Structures are given as structure tokens and as C-alpha cells.
Amino acid sequence: MNVEEVDILIIGAGPSGAVAAGYLQKQGVKIKVVEKSRFPRIVVGESLIPRVMDHFDEAGLFDALDAQGFEKKFGARFIRGEDICIFDFSDKFSPGWDWTWQIPRADFDLEMANELIRKGVDLQFETEVIDVQFMDEMSVTIARNKEGLETTIKANFLIDCSGYGRVLPRMLNLDQPSRLSPHSAIFSHVRDVNRPVGEEGSLISFDILETQVWLWVIPFSNGNTSVGIVGPTSFIDNLGADTTVALNKAIQLSDYYVKRFGDLPFIFEPRKLSNYSTAVSKMYGKGYALTGNSSEFLDPVFSSGVCFATESGILAAKLALRQVRGETVDWQSEFEDYMKGGIAVFTTYIQEWYTGNLQELFYHRPENPEVKRSICAILAGYVWDRNNPFVVKHDRAVKNLAHLIRMSKGEQYDSLC
Ligand SMILES: Cc1cc2nc3c(=O)[nH]c(=O)nc-3n(C[C@H](O)[C@H](O)[C@H](O)COP(=O)(O)OP(=O)(O)OC[C@H]3O[C@@H](n4cnc5c(N)ncnc54)[C@H](O)[C@@H]3O)c2cc1C
């Protein structure tokens, strides 16, 4: 059996692992990335939010990604029957990026991996972590490649970016039920031959079919568009076991999109993701940290998944670097408490979306520009900005405003904010 020694081992080359690896490679520590699949591989998470651009930039991946010409995303549109609410990331409360990308993740993740390899990262595809043992802070990982060859990798720190692989949560019994109610999704891509020219064709949109059921439409620069349906698990299951029939049925429910997508064949058999929310009892331990979906995944409605993955990936990388260089790191406050602060904000907005309270605010007219700018900053991923009153008072702001709007239907709500 091969034996290797590294400073930091990263499991998984999705967005979380990629930004961690990109950042650490620049710092000159010895790292290794092991990735179970062969890229490109189909994966969901195609609508990004601006905060991720900070992470790709810091990880040295921005230029390579930008050169791919992915569709630029400047905001998002929420459709509910005749009502439309558009967020424009250039008009938000917090400073920061005002655009990002909407991306076929297969191509995007492949480009990140290729760029890491070009930068000299030791990234091994088709190599699956099958066991990890800890000896104090040092970890001993067994990884098996597709030929069945096993390698022992000793590392001073381990960052688990394995997404739904959830390597350490499973091995160390850290899985915990999510606080969110069970939702599921079905998605695929179509060749978007009926795409209108101009903004209407390229705008990322969420068509709300019922308070808890919505269709996503994510156009890509390669001419394909991702279409997905999200709802309570019972709703998605009732669409039927055949995912092609089920997604077709869902598209028929959208007055707005049925003409554009109703007759188009799917590029791949629609994928179903059942009860997708995940959580863990703790996000770190002696010699390891959990990031991205390996720790927590909430809900796709505000496209927060990749942002959480890259925020936690790059932060874990920075802290791990300090630790292997001999500094003491307070993982509780510097990592878990910080990450949980952002998770709490996103959780509130997701919960308030599904109660209908946030939708009440989105579609109330006239719009209150200050409220909208504050919420727009949250949708852009700036959930750690404590200057934003809608971050600080997230647990009350939306609920109270929606309550007041309902009580005073027909009245202005600017004086109430
Ligand atoms: C229905 C749905 C829609 C979504 N839509 C969006 C969206 O629009 N925008 C958004 O930002 N997010 C979205 N997400 C969330 C997004 O998919 C994830 O949050 C994001 O991909 C997490 O990145 P990651 O790097 O943590 O994990 P991943 O991208 O899943 O990468 C993990 C990698 O680890 C590898 N791995 C797993 N096990 C092992 C092992 N044992 N050994 C070695 N490697 C391993 C996997 O092969 C994989 O490549 C959505 C999620 C769902 C369920």
C-alpha cells in the first residue's frame, strides 16, 4: 500500500474543496485533494450569488472561470401569476460584487479542477475515501482508486468537502436532522430552442406555482437551460415515480413557461433529490473541519448552497493553515459560530419564504426601496454584514413587516419599517 504525508488533505473537489485547495496552494503548504468521481459529472447548484466571487477571486480561480464566458447573472426574478419582483444586485445595502454567474456545474467544476491542476495541486480523480482514523490531531485516511489500489494518507489537518458524500458526518455520527421541513426537487436541462432574445431569454427566474412550490429556470450561455421543480416531498412524490413524466407535469403547471419548455426533450433523465436538507451536530473536531454540503444544506430557493460551501471552504482553509503552522485556533468562535451566524440568517429567509411572509413583502406595492435593498444584500449572500438591519433583526424583521402589511392591506408600509 502507498503511504503519503501531507499538511492538509481535502476530500472532494466541488466548489468548497476547490476554493480551499486554491487558497492553500498559494500559501505553499503541502496539500492533496481526493475526488471520488471523474469530472465532468452532473451536479445541481447552478445559480450562484455574488458573494461567491470574493471566494473564487481569493482562491485564484476567478480569471480561469471568467474566461469560460459563463452567463452573467445580475439579479433574479420571482414570478407569481401576474406579479413580478426583480432584484438587481447593483442596488443592494451591502458593498460587494453586483454580479455573478449562472452555470452548468459539470463544466464549471471541471474548469476549477483543471485550473487547480495547472497550478500544481495534487488532485486525484476517481479516488474515494473509504476510511479515516484520528490519532489526536493527525488523521490517517484510506483512499481507494478505480483500480482498487489503496493509499494511506497521513495529514495534519483534514477538510471534509465531500458534499452529500458526507464522509466524516457518517463515520463520526455527526448527522443531525435539518430544522427545515422536508422538501424535494426534480431537475434536468433542455436545449432552449424557444429562448427569446435579450434579457427575457437569459434572466434567471423562479416561477411560484403555489406558496411552497416553485419552478426554476436557469439559462446558460451554451444555449441550454436548467429547469427544476421544488416543493414539499409529498407534492414532488405525487408527480409520479417516472422523473421525466413528473418534470413534464410540473412544467405544464407554469403558465409563464409552458410554451417555452413544454414540448422540449430533456438532455439527461431528470434527477430527483429527495429531502435534500442536511445538518450536523458540530462542524469541526480535533484535526478536522466540515464544509459545504458535508455540514449543512438548507434549500435552493435563494441559491445559498454554493455560497455557504465556498465561504466555509475558504475559511476552514485559512484556519487550518494557521493551525498547521503552530498557531492556536478557536474553531468554535472563528469557524462554527461565524458560519452558524450566516446559516441562521438564510434559514430565517427560507422559512419565511415557505410561510408566505417573505412573498408578502416581495409583492407588496409600492415597494419600499430601503427594505428591498436590505433584502437584496441578503439574496446576494452578504448575510454576515452586521450593518444590515435585516441581517441583525432577521428573526423579527420579515415576520413583523408581513404581519403589518396583512393588517393594513392597501396602505403604504414605508412608515412601518
Ligand atoms: C435541488 C437543489 C438545487 C440546488 N440549487 C442550487 C443553486 O441554484 N445554487 C446554489 O448555490 N446551490 C444550489 N444547491 C446546493 C448545491 O448543490 C450545493 O450546496 C453545493 O454543490 C455544495 O458544494 P460542495 O463543494 O459542498 O459539495 P459538492 O459540490 O457536492 O462536491 C462534493 C464532492 O465530493 C466528492 N465526494 C463525495 N464523497 C467522496 C468520498 N468518499 N471521497 C472522495 N470524494 C468524495 C463528490 O464526488 C463531489 O464531487 C442546490 C441543491 C439542491 C438539492
The ligand as an ORCA input file, in Angstrom:
! r2SCAN-3c Opt
* xyz 0 1
  C     -32.401     20.696     -5.598
  C     -31.188     21.504     -5.312
  C     -30.949     22.662     -6.034
  C     -29.827     23.450     -5.733
  N     -29.618     24.618     -6.412
  C     -28.610     25.432     -6.041
  C     -28.402     26.683     -6.676
  O     -29.119     27.056     -7.609
  N     -27.377     27.456     -6.256
  C     -26.542     27.063     -5.236
  O     -25.644     27.818     -4.865
  N     -26.688     25.865     -4.646
  C     -27.697     25.050     -5.010
  N     -27.820     23.825     -4.426
  C     -26.834     23.422     -3.446
  C     -25.511     22.982     -4.093
  O     -25.759     21.903     -4.944
  C     -24.521     22.582     -3.003
  O     -24.691     23.371     -1.868
  C     -23.069     22.690     -3.466
  O     -22.840     21.928     -4.623
  C     -22.177     22.219     -2.330
  O     -20.840     22.234     -2.733
  P     -19.808     21.256     -2.023
  O     -18.488     21.595     -2.584
  O     -20.031     21.278     -0.571
  O     -20.282     19.791     -2.488
  P     -20.342     19.133     -3.942
  O     -20.448     20.143     -4.995
  O     -21.402     18.092     -3.882
  O     -18.927     18.418     -4.076
  C     -18.569     17.349     -3.225
  C     -17.582     16.445     -3.948
  O     -17.108     15.462     -3.031
  C     -16.965     14.219     -3.727
  N     -17.011     13.112     -2.766
  C     -18.110     12.627     -2.120
  N     -17.767     11.577     -1.345
  C     -16.435     11.385     -1.506
  C     -15.512     10.444     -0.998
  N     -15.888      9.465     -0.147
  N     -14.213     10.519     -1.379
  C     -13.795     11.491     -2.267
  N     -14.648     12.407     -2.785
  C     -15.950     12.366     -2.404
  C     -18.153     14.224     -4.687
  O     -17.926     13.351     -5.790
  C     -18.238     15.684     -5.105
  O     -17.557     15.962     -6.313
  C     -28.918     23.028     -4.724
  C     -29.152     21.840     -4.033
  C     -30.278     21.092     -4.305
  C     -30.527     19.837     -3.526
*
